[in-house]
Amino acid sequence: MTEGIAAWIDRYRRAWESNEPDDIRALFTEDAIYHPAPAEEPWTGHDGIVEGWLRAKDEPGDTTFTWSPVVDTPELGIVRAVSTYRSGNVYDNLWVVERAPDGRATDFTDWWVERP
């Protein structure tokens, strides 16, 4: 695993736990597109992403998250992950993260399914 996607995932988890707008913005380019699910309306730009994120936020400590890389190039990271909530809900995720040269995401899609 290269540092590219691992460093981005670390920053994403920090933002996930903090819900701080600056932590969220730091993950994405100013004109990035965030797809919370493939069929949902995407959140666009820093303001749209922060607004959507905070509307759907999880509380700090609500989740554990494990992941492994599928693809990790400077331009693209794809990870397979499992999000487990204190409520007992478990989700399998496939994240597709297109990245700018500075490592920030230009396009993010979370393909997820809840385990029965």
N, C-alpha and C positions, 0 to 999 in steps of 0.2 A: 504494500500500500504506500503510495507516495504521500507526501505531506499535503498536497493540494486539497483533496476532498476531506481528509481527516481534520485539517485545520478549520475548514469551513463548517464541518459538522460540530466541532467543539464550540465555535462561535454561535452556531444555531442553537445548541443546547443551552448555552449561557442566556441567549435571548429568550428561549422557551421558558426558562426558569425565572428570569427577571421581569419579562414583559416591558422592559424599558424601551421607549421609542428609539433612542440612540443606538442601543444594541441591535434592534431590528433593522434600522436603516443601514447600519454598517455591513450587513450581509449582502445588500443588493445595490446595483447601479441605480442611478436616479430614475431611469426609464424602464426598470425591470418589470417583468410580468410574473405574478405568483398565481399558480393554479392550485387552490386548496383541494381540488379533486378534478379529474379530467372533464367531467360534464358540468362543473359549476362555473359561474361567471368569474373570470380572473380578477385579481386585484392588480392595479397598475400604478407604477411610480411609487416613490417613497411614501407619499401621503396615503395613497390607496392601500398599500401593503400594511402600513402601520394601523390604519383604521380597521381593515379586515382582520388582521392578527388580533388586535385588542378585543374586537367583537367576539372572536371565537377562542379567546385565550384559555389556557389551562392554568390552574393555580400552581404556584411553586410547590414542588415536592409531590405533585399529583401523578407523575409518571416515572417509569423507568424506560430506558431506551437502549436497545442493543442493535448493532448494525455491522454489516460487512460490505466491502466494496465489490462491485461487479465490473465497473469501468472507472478508471481514473486517469484522465489525460488533463493537460492544462485547460482545455476548453470544455470538458464534459466529465461530470461525475455521476455515476449511477450506483445507488446503494440499495441493498435489501436490508430491511429493518423490522423490528418488532417493538411496538409501543404498548406498554402494559400500564393500565391505570389502577389506582388504589380501589376503584369501584369494582374491579375484577374484569372490566372490558379489556380485550386484547385485540390489537390490530396488526395485521401484516402490511408493511409499506414497501413500495418501490419508489424511490425518489430519483427524479431526473433533474440534474442541476447543470444548466449551461452557464459557463463562467467567462467573464471578461479577463483580459490579461492580468489585471490586478487581483484576481481571485474572487471578486464579488460576483454574485449570481446575476445574470441577465434574464434568465427564465428558469422557473422552478415549478415542477409538477409533482404532487403527492398522489400516487396511485395507491389506494388503500382499500382493505377489506376487513371487516370485523370477523373474528373467529366465532364460530357457533358455541 
